[in-house]
């Protein structure tokens, strides 16, 4: 297996996404096929997937996915979960032995709902309670890392090439209306299971190609609002910024995109009118959340997906449509291998978000 430093791929990593606006089921093998085509953009130090609509039988419960270093960590975490949640179901996440995936932690899954008296005691809604619990566990509980905690969605990630990660997690046994995928080529952070993409909090997940040069400033800013960045990669901060902007501040996805990939001041001046005032307000109000450096990201959320480049478009991102399905990838070839004849294919401009959502009347 090739390791970091043995090859140099300036444009790695790889990202890919599929979204069915009509809510139709897409098998996990489809996203595997797409990301596998971009094998050379990663180096085996991380791969992962996020699927939406994959747990219809437990869609009303939070699906908590956890890595454990050992049995003692699992026992301690489960005691904590039992004190704070009604656990509807728990089990190992099914995996398939693979010679390409080694040093696997214990990987467990819990479908839970917060105990009502806990919400009352702390005066929190369900989402804030879950978010605070996950951040606390990841910051304080040794040997335990919660890597997914949304409803009717789940993250699956590991150290390895993405196609091997898909086989390891038996992704061909899952179906959902949306998928994102990532093949990692870390340049200045370690390759470890928790540091692989996607990063997720509640139903929001992020896969990222690039590097966040503003990471320290972004991290200090978001940690003022109760978040904790301790997973040894810059991408984690994007997830928390977007959660804060959309869930807590309640910005629209378009507005959130205008914060993290804010237009230049001369561009805002040229806009003028109400649009210029709106963009100027967002830049002033949330200046600490401007993300600088090269990036292309795919953001999954309940009922939708957003694709976004940095404002200079320093990383590749291609989009396509056919019928009810929308596709995103770092390379056009990764779209055409699963949809050879798209009705429309284009490359979004720098700082231009592409947002797709389920059709009206379709529920996640």
C-alpha positions as CSV (number, residue, x, y, z in Angstrom):
1,X,0.0,0.0,0.0
2,X,1.4,3.4,-1.0
3,X,1.8,5.7,2.0
4,X,2.0,9.5,2.5
5,X,5.2,10.9,1.1
6,X,5.7,8.1,-1.5
7,X,3.6,9.9,-4.1
8,X,2.5,13.5,-4.6
9,X,-0.9,14.3,-5.9
10,X,-1.4,18.1,-5.8
11,X,-5.1,17.9,-6.4
12,X,-6.0,15.0,-4.0
13,X,-8.3,14.2,-2.2
14,X,-11.4,12.9,-4.0
15,X,-15.1,13.6,-3.3
16,X,-18.3,12.3,-4.9
17,X,-22.0,12.6,-4.2
18,X,-25.3,11.3,-5.5
19,X,-28.7,12.8,-4.6
20,X,-32.2,11.5,-5.7
21,X,-34.6,14.4,-5.5
22,X,-37.6,12.0,-5.8
23,X,-36.4,10.1,-2.7
24,X,-35.7,6.9,-4.7
25,X,-33.3,4.4,-3.3
26,X,-29.7,4.3,-4.5
27,X,-27.6,1.3,-3.5
28,X,-24.3,1.9,-1.8
29,X,-22.4,0.1,-4.5
30,X,-23.2,3.0,-6.9
31,X,-21.2,5.6,-4.8
32,X,-18.5,3.0,-4.4
33,X,-18.1,2.7,-8.2
34,X,-17.9,6.5,-8.5
35,X,-15.2,7.1,-5.8
36,X,-13.2,4.0,-6.8
37,X,-12.5,5.5,-10.2
38,X,-10.5,8.3,-8.5
39,X,-8.3,5.8,-6.7
40,X,-5.1,7.7,-7.5
41,X,-6.3,10.9,-5.8
42,X,-6.0,9.2,-2.4
43,X,-3.2,7.3,-0.7
44,X,-4.9,4.7,1.5
45,X,-4.8,6.8,4.6
46,X,-8.6,7.4,4.8
47,X,-11.9,6.7,3.0
48,X,-15.5,7.1,4.0
49,X,-19.1,7.5,3.1
50,X,-22.3,9.1,4.4
51,X,-25.7,7.7,3.5
52,X,-29.1,9.3,4.0
53,X,-32.4,7.4,4.3
54,X,-30.5,4.2,5.1
55,X,-32.3,3.5,8.4
56,X,-36.1,3.7,7.6
57,X,-37.0,1.3,10.3
58,X,-35.4,3.5,12.9
59,X,-35.9,6.9,11.2
60,X,-37.3,8.5,14.4
61,X,-34.2,7.7,16.5
62,X,-30.7,9.0,16.5
63,X,-28.2,6.5,15.1
64,X,-25.0,6.9,17.1
65,X,-22.0,5.2,15.5
66,X,-19.0,4.8,17.8
67,X,-15.3,3.7,17.5
68,X,-13.9,2.1,20.7
69,X,-10.3,1.3,21.4
70,X,-11.1,-1.5,23.7
71,X,-13.9,-3.3,25.7
72,X,-13.4,-1.0,28.7
73,X,-14.1,2.1,26.7
74,X,-17.2,0.5,25.3
75,X,-18.5,-0.5,28.7
76,X,-17.9,3.0,30.1
77,X,-19.6,4.7,27.1
78,X,-22.6,2.4,27.3
79,X,-23.1,3.1,30.9
80,X,-23.2,6.8,30.1
81,X,-25.6,6.3,27.2
82,X,-27.9,4.2,29.4
83,X,-28.1,7.1,32.0
84,X,-29.0,9.6,29.3
85,X,-30.9,7.8,26.6
86,X,-33.5,5.3,25.9
87,X,-31.6,2.8,23.8
88,X,-33.9,1.1,21.3
89,X,-31.4,-1.1,19.6
90,X,-27.6,-1.7,19.8
91,X,-25.3,-3.9,17.9
92,X,-21.9,-4.1,16.2
93,X,-21.9,-2.4,12.8
94,X,-21.8,-5.3,10.3
95,X,-18.4,-5.5,8.6
96,X,-16.7,-7.9,6.1
97,X,-13.1,-9.0,6.8
98,X,-10.7,-7.3,4.4
99,X,-6.9,-7.6,4.1
100,X,-6.9,-4.0,3.1
101,X,-8.5,-2.7,6.3
102,X,-6.3,-3.4,9.3
103,X,-6.2,-2.3,13.0
104,X,-9.9,-1.8,13.2
105,X,-11.4,-0.6,16.4
106,X,-14.6,-1.9,17.9
107,X,-17.4,-0.4,15.9
108,X,-20.8,-0.2,17.4
109,X,-24.2,1.4,16.6
110,X,-26.9,2.6,18.9
111,X,-30.4,3.8,18.0
112,X,-31.4,6.1,20.8
113,X,-33.8,8.9,22.0
114,X,-33.0,11.3,24.8
115,X,-34.7,10.6,28.1
116,X,-37.4,13.3,28.5
117,X,-36.4,14.2,32.1
118,X,-32.9,14.9,30.9
119,X,-34.2,17.4,28.3
120,X,-36.3,19.0,31.0
121,X,-33.5,19.2,33.5
122,X,-31.2,20.9,31.1
123,X,-33.8,22.9,29.2
124,X,-32.5,21.7,25.8
125,X,-34.2,20.5,22.7
126,X,-33.3,17.0,21.4
127,X,-30.7,18.2,18.8
128,X,-28.8,20.4,21.1
129,X,-28.8,17.6,23.8
130,X,-27.4,15.1,21.3
131,X,-24.8,17.6,20.0
132,X,-23.6,18.5,23.5
133,X,-23.4,14.8,24.4
134,X,-21.3,13.9,21.4
135,X,-18.9,16.8,21.8
136,X,-18.5,15.9,25.5
137,X,-17.9,12.2,24.8
138,X,-15.3,12.9,22.1
139,X,-13.5,15.4,24.3
140,X,-13.5,13.6,27.7
141,X,-14.0,9.9,27.3
142,X,-10.7,8.1,26.5
143,X,-10.8,5.4,23.8
144,X,-14.3,6.4,22.5
145,X,-15.1,8.4,19.4
146,X,-18.6,9.1,18.2
147,X,-18.4,9.6,14.5
148,X,-22.1,9.8,13.5
149,X,-25.2,10.8,15.4
150,X,-28.0,11.8,13.0
151,X,-31.5,10.5,12.3
152,X,-32.0,8.1,9.3
153,X,-28.4,8.6,8.2
154,X,-25.0,7.2,9.0
155,X,-21.3,7.7,8.4
156,X,-18.9,4.8,7.6
157,X,-15.2,5.5,7.5
158,X,-11.8,3.9,8.1
159,X,-8.1,4.0,7.2
160,X,-7.9,2.6,3.7
161,X,-8.8,3.4,0.1
162,X,-12.5,4.3,-0.2
163,X,-13.5,1.2,-2.3
164,X,-12.0,-1.0,0.4
165,X,-13.8,0.9,3.1
166,X,-17.1,0.4,1.2
167,X,-16.5,-3.4,1.0
168,X,-15.4,-3.5,4.7
169,X,-18.7,-1.9,5.8
170,X,-20.8,-3.9,3.3
171,X,-22.2,-0.8,1.7
172,X,-23.9,-2.9,-1.0
173,X,-26.4,-3.9,1.7
174,X,-27.5,-0.2,2.3
175,X,-29.9,2.0,0.2
176,X,-30.5,5.7,0.6
177,X,-31.7,8.7,-1.4
178,X,-28.3,10.5,-0.9
179,X,-24.7,9.5,-0.6
180,X,-21.4,11.3,-0.3
181,X,-17.9,9.7,-0.5
182,X,-14.3,10.7,0.2
183,X,-10.9,9.4,-0.7
184,X,-8.2,11.0,1.5
185,X,-4.8,12.2,0.7
186,X,-3.6,13.9,4.0
187,X,-0.8,16.3,3.6
188,X,-0.2,17.7,7.1
189,X,-2.4,15.7,9.4
190,X,-2.3,12.0,10.4
191,X,-4.2,9.2,8.8
192,X,-6.4,7.6,11.5
193,X,-9.9,6.2,11.7
194,X,-11.4,9.2,13.4
195,X,-9.7,11.6,11.1
196,X,-11.1,10.1,7.9
197,X,-14.0,11.9,6.2
198,X,-17.0,12.4,6.4
199,X,-17.1,14.5,9.6
200,X,-20.6,14.7,11.0
201,X,-22.7,16.3,13.7
202,X,-26.4,15.4,13.9
203,X,-27.6,15.0,10.3
204,X,-25.0,17.3,8.8
205,X,-21.9,15.7,7.2
206,X,-19.0,17.1,5.3
207,X,-16.4,15.7,2.8
208,X,-13.6,18.0,1.8
209,X,-10.9,18.2,-0.8
210,X,-8.3,20.9,0.0
211,X,-6.7,22.6,3.0
212,X,-8.1,25.2,5.4
213,X,-5.3,27.8,5.9
214,X,-7.6,29.7,8.3
215,X,-8.1,26.7,10.5
216,X,-6.7,28.2,13.7
217,X,-8.8,31.3,13.5
218,X,-11.9,29.4,12.5
219,X,-11.3,26.9,15.4
220,X,-10.9,29.6,18.0
221,X,-14.1,31.3,16.8
222,X,-16.3,28.2,16.8
223,X,-15.0,26.9,20.1
224,X,-16.5,30.1,21.7
225,X,-19.9,28.6,21.0
226,X,-19.3,25.3,22.8
227,X,-17.7,23.2,20.0
228,X,-14.4,21.3,20.5
229,X,-12.0,20.5,17.7
230,X,-9.8,17.6,18.7
231,X,-9.8,15.2,15.8
232,X,-6.5,16.3,14.3
233,X,-7.8,17.5,10.9
234,X,-8.9,20.9,9.6
235,X,-12.1,19.6,8.0
236,X,-13.8,19.1,11.4
237,X,-14.1,22.8,11.8
238,X,-16.2,23.2,8.7
239,X,-18.8,20.8,10.1
240,X,-19.1,22.8,13.3
241,X,-19.3,26.2,11.6
242,X,-22.1,25.0,9.3
243,X,-24.0,23.5,12.2
244,X,-23.7,26.7,14.1
245,X,-24.8,28.9,11.2
246,X,-27.7,26.8,10.0
247,X,-29.0,25.2,13.2
248,X,-28.3,27.8,15.8
249,X,-28.3,31.1,13.9
250,X,-30.8,29.6,11.4
251,X,-29.2,31.0,8.2
252,X,-30.3,29.4,5.0
253,X,-27.8,27.2,3.2
254,X,-27.3,30.0,0.6
255,X,-26.5,32.4,3.4
256,X,-24.1,30.0,5.1
257,X,-22.3,29.5,1.8
258,X,-22.0,33.3,1.5
259,X,-20.3,33.3,4.9
260,X,-17.7,30.5,4.6
261,X,-16.9,31.4,0.9
262,X,-17.7,35.1,1.2
263,X,-17.4,37.2,-2.0
264,X,-14.6,39.7,-2.2
265,X,-15.5,43.2,-1.0
266,X,-15.2,44.6,-4.6
267,X,-17.6,41.9,-5.8
268,X,-20.0,42.9,-3.0
269,X,-19.7,46.6,-4.0
270,X,-20.6,45.7,-7.6
271,X,-23.7,43.9,-6.5
272,X,-25.2,47.0,-4.9
273,X,-28.9,47.2,-3.7
274,X,-30.4,44.8,-1.3
275,X,-28.2,41.9,-2.4
276,X,-25.0,43.9,-1.8
277,X,-26.3,44.9,1.7
278,X,-27.2,41.3,2.5
279,X,-23.7,40.0,1.5
280,X,-22.0,42.9,3.3
281,X,-24.0,42.2,6.5
282,X,-23.0,38.5,6.4
283,X,-19.3,39.3,5.9
284,X,-19.3,41.8,8.8
285,X,-21.5,39.7,11.2
286,X,-19.7,36.3,10.7
287,X,-16.2,37.4,9.5
288,X,-14.5,34.9,11.8
289,X,-16.1,32.0,9.8
290,X,-14.7,33.0,6.5
291,X,-12.8,29.9,5.3
292,X,-9.6,30.6,3.3
293,X,-7.5,28.2,1.4
294,X,-8.3,25.8,-1.5
295,X,-11.4,23.6,-0.9
296,X,-14.3,21.9,-2.6
297,X,-16.9,20.4,-0.2
298,X,-20.0,18.3,-0.3
299,X,-22.4,18.9,2.6
300,X,-25.1,16.4,3.3
301,X,-28.1,17.2,5.5
302,X,-31.6,15.9,6.1
303,X,-33.4,16.2,2.8
304,X,-30.6,17.9,0.9
305,X,-27.1,18.3,-0.3
306,X,-24.8,21.3,-1.0
307,X,-21.7,21.5,-3.2
308,X,-19.4,24.5,-2.8
309,X,-15.9,25.6,-4.0
310,X,-13.7,28.2,-2.4
311,X,-14.2,31.6,-4.0
312,X,-11.1,31.2,-6.2
313,X,-12.1,27.7,-7.3
314,X,-8.7,26.2,-6.3
315,X,-10.1,22.7,-6.3
316,X,-12.0,20.9,-9.0
317,X,-15.7,20.2,-8.7
318,X,-18.1,19.0,-11.4
319,X,-21.9,18.7,-11.2
320,X,-24.4,16.8,-13.4
321,X,-28.1,16.0,-13.6
322,X,-30.3,13.4,-15.2
323,X,-33.9,12.9,-14.4
324,X,-34.4,13.2,-10.6
325,X,-30.7,12.5,-9.8
326,X,-28.0,15.0,-9.3
327,X,-24.3,14.1,-9.2
328,X,-21.1,15.7,-7.9
329,X,-17.5,14.7,-8.1
330,X,-13.9,15.9,-8.3
331,X,-13.7,14.6,-11.8
332,X,-16.3,14.3,-14.6
333,X,-15.2,10.7,-15.2
334,X,-16.4,9.7,-11.7
335,X,-19.9,10.9,-12.7
336,X,-19.9,9.3,-16.2
337,X,-19.0,5.9,-14.9
338,X,-22.3,5.8,-13.0
339,X,-24.3,8.0,-15.4
340,X,-22.8,7.9,-18.9
341,X,-25.3,10.3,-20.5
342,X,-26.2,13.1,-18.2
343,X,-28.7,15.7,-19.4
344,X,-26.6,18.5,-18.1
345,X,-23.1,18.7,-16.8
346,X,-21.2,21.8,-15.6
347,X,-18.5,23.1,-13.3
348,X,-19.8,25.4,-10.6
349,X,-18.0,28.8,-10.2
350,X,-15.9,29.6,-7.3
351,X,-18.0,30.5,-4.3
352,X,-21.2,29.5,-6.1
353,X,-23.2,26.9,-4.0
354,X,-25.3,24.3,-5.7
355,X,-28.1,23.1,-3.4
356,X,-30.4,20.2,-4.1
357,X,-33.3,19.1,-2.0
358,X,-36.0,16.4,-2.0
359,X,-39.0,17.3,-4.2
360,X,-42.0,18.8,-2.5
361,X,-44.0,16.1,-0.8
362,X,-41.1,13.7,-0.6
363,X,-40.1,13.0,3.0
364,X,-36.6,12.0,4.2
